[in-house]
């Protein structure tokens, strides 16, 4: 299997406390790779995280499994951390700060920017983290889901936390994919609209002179809002030529 390259940038450490199934650990590694998380720590895993089943479930993220560290207890696993966030699906009988994944992502980045280390704790698949585990954390993180059914698979919880954190670092929130073409400059769009106006005017489309300006403005807004590419402009010229019987 081809191994993917790890993205080495400051990132939180994912700590799985007493994970039960090797397959779930593999899927966690896959979710981590999706979100630029590269360091995995395991506390008392029940099954071998390097088993064939785990590696198959990692879907190419097996390098994360190979570099994972195993610890006998949670205190040892987080000894070098400066901040620890623990995920939990239900409220606990303790005084703790509880935050959303978005808030924890902000605080995680704040600690990482200060060149400090952050750990995210995730509990066993069946029971989640115990109160003694949560007591080691600086804050708890609850993922807001349907209260009637808020149970998540281990890898789903890691993926949600990782995705929210990853998206905080993405500057491009909206990108237009133009393929082999390029976005038309305003001059090109303006020439097309002038051609369209001339043909519509000749066909009597605008009707009453007092409404012409408003009709043209509304029509122009449609094409300007469309983010037309140069190849699309050429297509529109050909459509217009076909409708008017003009030569291309």
C-alpha positions in Angstrom: 0.0 0.0 0.0 1.3 3.4 -0.9 2.0 5.6 2.1 0.9 9.2 2.3 3.2 11.9 3.4 2.6 13.3 6.8 2.0 17.1 7.1 4.4 18.2 9.7 3.0 21.4 11.2 2.1 22.3 14.8 -0.9 20.1 15.7 -2.6 18.7 18.8 -1.8 15.1 19.9 -4.6 12.6 19.7 -4.8 10.4 22.8 -7.0 7.3 22.7 -7.7 6.1 26.2 -8.2 2.3 26.5 -9.4 1.9 22.8 -11.0 -1.5 22.3 -11.0 -2.4 18.7 -7.9 -2.3 16.4 -10.2 -1.5 13.4 -11.4 1.7 15.2 -7.8 2.8 15.9 -7.1 2.4 12.2 -10.1 4.5 11.3 -8.9 7.1 13.8 -5.6 7.2 12.0 -7.4 7.8 8.7 -9.4 10.6 10.2 -6.2 12.1 11.6 -4.5 12.1 8.2 -7.6 13.8 6.7 -7.2 16.7 9.1 -3.4 17.1 9.3 -3.1 15.4 12.7 0.0 13.3 12.8 0.8 12.2 16.4 -1.2 9.4 18.0 -0.9 8.1 21.5 -2.6 5.0 22.9 -3.3 4.3 26.6 -3.8 0.6 27.4 -5.1 -0.5 24.0 -7.0 -3.8 24.1 -5.9 -4.9 20.6 -2.7 -4.5 18.5 -2.8 -1.2 16.7 -0.3 -2.6 14.1 -2.5 -5.5 13.2 -3.5 -6.1 9.6 -7.1 -5.1 10.4 -6.0 -1.8 11.8 -3.8 -1.0 8.9 -6.5 -1.8 6.4 -8.9 0.4 8.2 -6.4 3.3 8.2 -6.7 3.4 4.4 -3.2 4.6 3.7 -2.6 6.3 7.1 -0.7 3.4 8.4 2.4 5.5 9.1 0.5 7.2 11.9 -0.1 3.8 13.4 3.5 2.8 13.0 4.7 6.0 14.8 2.0 5.8 17.5 3.2 5.5 21.1 1.7 3.2 23.7 1.5 4.1 27.4 0.6 2.2 30.5 -1.4 5.0 32.1 -3.0 8.4 31.1 -0.7 10.5 33.3 2.3 9.2 31.4 0.7 9.8 28.1 0.0 13.5 28.8 3.1 14.3 31.0 4.7 16.5 28.4 1.5 18.4 27.5 0.7 22.0 28.5 -3.0 21.9 27.8 -5.4 18.9 27.7 -9.0 18.9 26.3 -11.2 15.8 26.9 -14.1 14.9 24.8 -17.3 13.7 26.4 -20.9 13.0 25.2 -22.7 13.6 28.4 -22.5 16.1 31.4 -20.5 15.0 34.4 -20.8 15.7 38.1 -17.8 17.9 38.4 -16.8 21.5 38.1 -15.2 21.9 34.6 -15.2 24.3 31.7 -17.2 22.9 28.9 -16.8 24.1 25.4 -17.7 23.4 21.7 -15.2 22.0 19.2 -15.0 25.5 17.7 -13.9 27.1 20.9 -11.4 24.3 21.7 -10.0 24.7 18.2 -9.3 28.4 18.9 -7.7 27.6 22.2 -5.7 24.8 20.7 -4.2 27.1 18.1 -3.5 29.7 20.8 -1.4 27.2 22.8 0.3 25.9 19.7 1.3 29.4 18.6 3.0 29.8 21.9 5.1 26.7 21.0 3.3 24.6 23.7 1.8 21.2 23.4 -1.9 20.2 23.3 -3.6 16.9 23.7 -7.1 15.8 22.8 -8.5 12.9 24.8 -10.9 10.3 23.5 -12.4 7.5 25.6 -13.2 3.8 25.0 -15.8 3.1 22.3 -18.4 1.6 24.7 -18.2 3.9 27.8 -16.3 7.0 26.9 -13.8 8.6 29.3 -14.3 8.0 33.0 -14.4 10.8 35.6 -10.9 10.0 36.7 -9.7 10.5 33.1 -11.7 13.8 32.8 -10.1 15.1 36.0 -6.8 15.3 34.2 -8.2 17.7 31.5 -8.1 21.5 31.6 -11.6 21.6 29.9 -14.2 19.3 28.4 -15.4 19.4 24.8 -19.0 18.4 23.9 -20.0 18.0 20.3 -23.5 19.5 20.0 -25.7 16.8 18.4 -29.2 15.6 18.6 -29.8 15.1 22.4 -31.9 12.0 21.6 -29.0 10.3 19.9 -25.6 11.9 20.4 -23.5 8.7 20.3 -20.5 8.8 17.9 -18.1 6.2 16.7 -14.6 6.9 18.0 -13.2 7.9 14.6 -16.3 10.1 13.9 -15.5 12.1 17.1 -11.8 12.5 16.1 -12.9 13.5 12.6 -15.3 16.2 13.8 -12.7 17.7 16.2 -10.0 17.5 13.6 -12.1 19.0 10.8 -13.2 22.0 12.9 -9.5 22.6 13.9 -8.3 22.1 10.3 -10.9 24.6 8.9 -9.7 27.3 11.3 -6.5 27.4 9.4 -8.0 27.5 5.9 -8.1 31.0 4.4 -9.9 30.1 1.2 -13.5 29.5 2.3 -14.9 29.7 -1.3 -13.1 28.9 -4.5 -14.4 28.9 -8.1 -13.1 26.0 -10.1 -12.7 27.0 -13.7 -11.0 23.9 -15.1 -8.9 24.6 -18.2 -10.5 28.0 -18.7 -10.0 31.3 -16.8 -12.4 33.8 -15.3 -13.4 36.5 -17.8 -12.1 40.0 -17.3 -14.8 42.7 -16.9 -14.0 44.1 -20.3 -14.9 40.7 -21.9 -18.2 40.5 -20.0 -19.0 44.1 -20.9 -18.5 43.5 -24.6 -20.8 40.4 -24.5 -23.5 42.4 -22.6 -23.3 45.2 -25.2 -23.7 42.6 -28.0 -26.7 41.1 -26.2 -28.3 44.5 -25.6 -27.9 45.5 -29.2 -29.6 42.3 -30.4 -32.4 42.5 -27.8 -33.0 46.1 -28.7 -33.3 45.3 -32.4 -35.8 42.5 -31.5 -37.9 45.0 -29.5 -37.4 43.1 -26.2 -37.0 46.2 -24.1 -40.4 47.6 -25.1 -41.2 50.9 -23.4 -38.2 53.3 -23.3 -38.9 54.3 -19.6 -38.3 50.7 -18.5 -35.3 49.9 -20.7 -32.6 51.0 -18.2 -34.1 48.9 -15.3 -34.6 45.9 -17.6 -31.0 46.1 -18.9 -29.7 46.5 -15.3 -31.6 43.4 -14.1 -30.3 41.4 -17.1 -26.8 42.5 -16.6 -26.8 41.5 -13.0 -27.7 37.9 -13.9 -24.5 37.5 -16.1 -22.2 39.5 -13.8 -23.3 37.3 -10.9 -22.5 34.1 -12.9 -18.7 34.5 -12.7 -18.4 33.6 -16.4 -15.2 32.1 -17.8 -13.8 33.0 -21.2 -15.0 29.7 -22.7 -18.5 30.3 -21.4 -18.5 33.8 -23.0 -17.6 32.2 -26.3 -20.4 29.8 -25.9 -22.9 32.6 -25.2 -21.7 34.4 -28.4 -22.4 31.2 -30.4 -25.9 30.8 -28.8 -26.7 34.4 -29.7 -25.5 33.8 -33.2 -27.6 30.7 -33.6 -30.7 32.5 -32.3 -30.2 35.5 -34.6 -29.1 33.6 -37.6 -25.8 35.5 -37.7 -22.6 34.0 -38.7 -20.2 33.0 -35.9 
